[in-house]
Amino acid sequence: MQTNILSIPMHKSDKPRVRIRGIYATALTKIFLDKGFEIIQPSDVVAERFSLSTIRYLSPQVDIIDKPNRHGVIIESLAEITDKIYEIFFEVFPDVVVHKSKVQKGAIYKGIVYRPAPSGGYIVKLSPNLDGLLPLEETTQQQLKLGDTILVEVKNPKNVSGLPIVSMKITIPGDFAVLIPEEAVRVSHKIRGGARYKLLELGKVLRPDGWGIVWRTGAANANLDELQEEINILHEQAEKLKELAEKSPALVMLRSGFDVLMVDFPFESKKKLDEIRKQVFHTVKYHHMFKTYDNNITRLVDFSEKYLSKYVPMDKINDAIQEFFVNEALLSEGRIAKIHHLKIHGREVILGPAKIVMRKNKGNEISEIEYRLYRRFMPGGYYDGIGAPKEAGDYGITIVKLFDDKLITAYFSIENELKGIYININTPIEPCNDGFRYIDLEVDVVLSHEGHVMVLDSQKIDKYVEEGIISKSLAESVKKKAEKYKEWLESEGVDEILGICDEVRRKIEEEITEQEEEKEDLTLV
């Protein structure tokens, strides 16, 4: 049987240590401070807003950065703190979506070389139900055979291949240093001057036989006794790891690591972040949504909050930014839009292209803007949920109201006969610079080809609650919305949708007539 799993030897403290970077830093800092966490290594801006120390000392137990698309964050959390992160996020954010990687970053396994990988390297069996990819460059310095037992460390839990990337280069991280499997001494690039030279020389003295040292940023503020003690602790764990590997069976984890959480902040969560940030600093309406739109809008928001707010009331700034956004940034009639349909399990489906036939404005309030889109479909197969065959000439009219929790599409034949209506229940629809974005919440309401109104897939959402991807309260809310929209379709909903579709068709016919008249005028000339 496997003995106790080792953990990363970081200093324990009364308050979990969290480092936060990115566009959500101010709001998240307030949340974590209120929940009893210690904020370490804050940016200069956040340090000033919260009167925090910027001295770098211990390393973070929780590290938070923006996702590449800025619609959420990536969190690396020591495994023993992860449950607390879930508790906070599901309590604070109404529609947050959280995906936890199947394997922890930095975890060490006693694996078995299983088979060659198609792209080179080897597939390594980490546990009976978990594989990893050992890249080709890792195998050139050591002859491996199928069936060999090897120690590997997870370097990248979420790789494009679908398999976590593993390495035979085992590291032992602490707060001030990391032991590495090569006889070298390195220093964080953030440490400069005399401190850098001293650490390079000290590393040569403290380095255990067969190991090298990478000094982390906090080492610059630690004293000699602390550094020596940490190296001793790390070397002791390296020996424990070696001993544990010798007596453990294959296909087991020997050391835990950091859980990696991919967190999406849909619109309601962004609104909550706006409210929290507003308690700390001047914050325009829709701040976090604007910050995800594009760099020009981001710069406008930053300028308005940092400088303009000194001279102009915030309500005037909000009105001006919304007016600019509505008239200069949002897609207008005639443009082609993409619908970024994100599945709750993480996959993105692009619906479209769709032509914007109409854009309905009610003043400059973003939430009052409604789009009507025209889409064509390829023949073959059947429409999901509706049951009608896809035939040549079929088209759809999609109704998009910004920040609405549903997307409505009516499907028609080439003869303008209704084939069915599909109401997708989703997180509030957000504008993006090439179209619209939302997370599909899996439950749908349809008017089928036979004329039946039905709720589809209501049981699916319970699975995502069990998997810890969404909160139970969000799931219950979605089910209630499904019943509400079912009742609406059964009463006046179909007539309202068909009335909008008639309006769209008339607009298209007018455009065709205008184009034909323009051609006639050119012919006469």
N, C-alpha and C positions, 0 to 999 in steps of 0.2 A: 504493500500500500504506500501511497505517496505521503511524505511527511509535510510539515507546515510549509506553505509557500512564503518565500522571502518577499519583502516589500522594499521600495526605494528608501534608503536611509536619509530622510530629510529631518531637520530639527522640528520637533513637535512644539506647538504653541497653543495658548488658550483660544486664540482666534485664528481660524483658517486664513491663510495668506493668499490674496488674489491680486493679479496684475491685469489691468484693462487698457486696451488701446482701441482707437477707432472712433467712428461717428457716434457710437452709443456710450462712450466712456463716461460722460458727465452723469447721465441718467442711471447707468448701471452702477457707478461708484456710489451714488446716494442709496440705491437699493441695497447693495452689499454692506455698506456702513450701517444702515438701519437694521440689517439682519445679523449684525455682530461679527462681520468679517473685518480683517485688517487689510487695508489697501497698501500695497507696496509698489515701489518703483513707478509712481504716477508720472504722467507727463507734467511739464511745467505748468500748463494751463489748468489741469485738474488739481494739481497741488495748490495752486493759488486759490482756486474756487472753494476748496475744502480745508485749507490751512494744513496740508499734509507735508510730511517730510519727504524730500526727494533723495535722501541718502540711500544708496543701494547696499543692502546687507544680505539678509536671507533671501533665498530664491522662492518664487511663487509655487504654491501647492495647486493653485487654479490659475490658468492663463487664458485670457479672453482677447480675441482679435476679430476684426470684421471678416465676413465671408468675401470672396472676390467680387461678388455682385452687390455687396453691401446691404442686402435684404435680410441680414441676420448676422450671427456670430459663430465662430468656431471656438469651442471651449475644450481645453485639456485639463482634466481634473484628476487628482489622485483618487483612486478607486473608493477609498473610505469617505470621501467628501461628496461624491457624485449624487447620492440620494438627497442630500441637502440642496444641491443645485436644482434638482427636479422639483423639490418641494417649493422652493422660492419661485421658480419660473411658472409653474402651474397655478400658483396662488396669485401672482401679480398680473400675468398676461392672459387675456381672455381667449386668444386664438393661436397661441404659440404652438409650433410644431418642432419636435425634438427627435433627432435620429442619433442613436448611440452606435458607434462602430462595434462590430462583433468581436474585435480583438483590441487589446489595449496597446497603446504606443509605449515602447520600452519594455514590454513583457518579454520574458525569456522562456523558451520552450526547449525541451529535449525532443527533437523531432527526428523523423526518418526520411531520408532521400527517397522519394516515391517514384517519380518518373521524369523524363526530360520535359522541359517546357517548350511549347511551339516557337516562342520567340528567343530561345536560348536560355541557358541556366537550367534550374531544376524546380519541380514542384516538390515542396517539402511538406510532409504530413505532420501537422503540429499537435493535433488531437484526433480522435476517431472521426470527428465531424468538421474539422477545420484544416484547410490547406494554406500554405504560404508560397510566395514566389521568391526563390533565391536567384538574383540576376546573374547573367553570364559572367560579368566582370568579377564576381565573387568566387567563381569556380576555376579561374585560370591559374591561381596560385596554389591550389590544393586539389589533388586528384580525388574525385568522389565517385563512388559506385552506388548503384541502386541498392537500397537496403541499409546503407550506412546510417549510423546514429550520430547526430550532430547537435550542438547547442546553437540556437539562433535567437536573435533579438529582433522584435518587430520595429521597423524603422518608419513605415508608412502604412497605417491601418486601412486607408481607403485609397486604392490605386485604380487607375482607369481599367486595368485588366479584370478588376473585380476581386483580385486576391491581394492580401496584405503583402508588402515587400518586407522580406526578412534579410538579416545579415549574420554572418558568422563572427563579425567584429563586435564582441560583447563589451558594453560600457557599464561602469558603475557610477551613477551620478549622485551627487550630494548637493548641499547648498552653496559651497564655495568652490568645489572642484568636481571634475569628472575623471575617473580613471579610464584610460583608453588602452587597447591592446597593442601598443607600439611604444618603443622607448624614446619618447619625445616629450618636450614641455612646450605648451602653448598658452597664450593669455588672451582673454576676451579683447576684441578690438576696441571696446569701450574704455578699456584701461590704458592710459597713456603716461608718458613721461617717466619719472623715477620709479613710480609704483610698478610700472610694467617691467622695468629692468630687475627690480628686487624680486618680483614673483618668478621671473625666468630663472634667476639664480637659486632661489629657494626651492623651486621645483626640482632642480637637479639633485638637491640634497635629500628631499623628502620622497622622491619617486621610489615606489617599491620595485624590487627586481621583477623584470618582465612586464612592467606596466609603465605607461606614460601619464602625464597630468595635463588637463586643460583647466586653467584657472577661470572660474566664472566671474561675472561682474562684481558680485558681493565680496570677493576675496580682497579687493582693494581696501575695504573698510574693516576687515577682520584682523585680529592680532595674531602673533606667531603661534601662541598656544592653541588658539582656535583652529588655525590652519593645520597644525600638526595633528591635533586630535581628530579632525575630520579625515585626513589622509589615513590615519590608523583605523578609523571606523570603516572607511571604504575598502581598505585592504582586507580587513577582517571579513567584510561581506563577500569579497571576491573569493576568499578561502572557503567560506560557508557554501557559496554557490558551487564551487568545485566539488566539495564533499557531497552536497545534495545531489548533484548530477551523477556522481558515481553510484549512489545507492538507490536512485529513483528509476522506475521503469520508463520506457520511452512513451511518447505521446502525452506528456503532462506539462503543465506550466510550473516553472521553478521560481519565477519572480513575477509579481504583479507590476503593472505600470500605470499609465495615465489613460483614463477613459477619454475618448474623443467624441464630443457632442457637436453635431451640426444642427444649429438652431435657426429656424426661420421666424422672422417677425412679420406676420401679415399686418394689414392696415390697422386693425383694432389694437394690436400690440404696439405698433408705432405711435398711435394716439396716446396710449398709456405712457410710453416713454417720453412723449412731448410734455404731458402733464407733470411728470416727475422732474424733468429737466427744467421746466418753468419755475419750479420751487427754488432753483439754484441760480439761474442766469436768464437773461432776456432770451425768449424763445418764440419764434414766429409760429403761427398756426401751420400745421402740417410739416413741421421742421424735418423730422426724420424721413418722411416720404420724399420731400424735396431733395434731401441729401443723397437719395438713391437714384434720382432722375438723371442728371448729367452734371458735368463739372461747371458749366455756366450757371446753372441754378444754384449749385452749391456755393459758388463764389458770391452770388447775389445774397444768399441767406447769411453767409458769414459776415459780409460787409454790413448788412442791415442790423444784425444783432450786436456786432462789436462796435460799430461807429455810429450808424444812423440812429440807433436807439437812444443815444445821448441827447439828440436834438428833436426827435419826432416821437410822438406817442405811439405805442406798440399797435394800437388798433388801426391807426393810419398806415403803418408799415404793413400790417397784415392785408389791408385792402389793396394796397399798391402792388404787393407781391402776387396776390391772387389774380389781380387784373392783368399783370404782365404774363403770368403763367398761362392763363386762359387764352389770351390773345396772341402770344408770341411763342409759346412752347408746345401746347397741346396740338395733336393732329387735327387738321381741318378737313372739310368736305372735299372729296375727290382723291384724297390720299389713300394709299394702300397700307393696311394695318396687319400686324401679326397678333394673334391671341396666344399668349404664353400660358398654356394650360399645364400647371405643375401637378403631377400626381402626388398624393400624400406620402408615398413611399420614396419620393425623391426624383423620379424620372420626369423630364420635361417633354411635352408634346406641343408642337407649334401648329395651331389651327389657322388655316388660311392658305393663301393670301385672301384678304377680305377687303372690298372697296368700301370706303366710308361714303355712303350715299347722302346721309343727313347727320347734322350735329345740332341738337337742340340746346340752346343756352337759356338759362333764366338768370340774367345778370352775370356777375363775375364770381359767383360761388361755385367752386369746383364740384361740390356734391350734387349740384342741380344739373349737371351736364349729362346729356344722354345721346348716345350714338346709335345709328341704324346702319348695319353692315350688310353687304350683298356678297354671297359666296356661291361658287359653282362646285359641283361634285362629279367625280369620275364614276362612270357606271361600273356595276359589278358588286355582288354581295348584297348585304342588307344593312339598314341603319340600326345601330345598337338601340335596344329598348323599344324602338318604334315598330320594328318588324317589317317595314316596307322595303321593297327591293330598290337598289340604287340603279337608276335608269338614265340614259342619255338625256341631257337637257335639264336634269334636276338642279334646283338651286335652293339656297337657304337664306332667310333673313334673320339676322342676329341682332338682338336688342341689348345694348351695353349701357347701363347707367353707372357712372363712376361711384365707387364705394358701396354699390349694391351687393347683396349676398347671394345673388343668383345671376345666371347668364341664360337668356331665353333664345332658342333658335326654332323657327318654324320652317319645315321642309315642304317644298312644293315640286310638282311635276312640271314639265315643259308647258302643259296646258293650264298652269296656275291652280291645279287641284291640290288641296292640302293633303300631305302624306302623314303628317304627325307633328307634334310639338315636344320639344325636349327642354326641361328646366334643370340646369346644372346648379346644384347648391355648392357654394364655394366661400372662401374667405372674401372679404370685400374687394371689388375689382379696383386695382390701382392703375393709373396711367403710367406708361413708360415711353421712352422716346421713339420707339417703333411700333407702339400699339398698346396692349393691355396685359395685365398680369394678375393671376390669382392662384390659389391652391385649391384644387378640386377636393371636396370633402366626401366624395364617393357616393353619397346618397343623391338620387335624382328623382324627379317627378316627370312623367310623360303622358302625353295623349297619344295612344298607339294608333296604328294604321286602321285598326278595327273600331276605333272610337272609345277605347277604354282608358280611363285615367288611373294611373298606378304609381305607387312609390317603389323605386327599385333600390336594391342593395342596402337596405337599412341595417342589416346585420353586419355588414362589412366594417362599419365604423367601430363596433365593439372590439374587433380584433386589434385595431390601432390603439385603443385604450389599454388593452391587455399588454401590448408590446411597449407601452410607455411613450408612444409617439405623440399622442394628444391627451388632453385632460378629459376626465369623465364629464365635467360640466360642458365642455365644447360638444362632445358627442350627444348629450341630451338636448342641447340647443339645436343642433342640426336636425335631429329627429322631429322636434316640434315645428321647425321651419318647413320640413317636408310635408307634414300634415296640413299646415297652413296653406302652402301653395297647392296642395292637392284639392283642398276645399275651394280655393280661388279658381282653379281650372274648371272645376265642376260647376261653378256658378258663372261669374261674368268674365273670367280670365281669358277664355278662348276668343270671345268677341273682341275684347280689348286688344289682344295680340293681332287678330286678323285685321282690325281697323288700322293699326300701325303698319302692317304689311301692305295694305291697300295704298296707304300714303307713300310708302317707299316705291311701290310699283309706278304710281303716278309720277313721282319725281324722276324715275328712270326713263319713263316714256317721254317726259318733257325734255330731258337731256338728249334723247335720241332724235326727237323732232328738231331741236335746235341745231344739232350737228348736221342733219339732212338739209336744213334751210341754209346753213353756212356753205355747204357743198354746192347748192344750187346758185347761191350768190357768186361763188368763185367761178362757176361755169359760165354765167352770164358775162362776167368780166373778161 
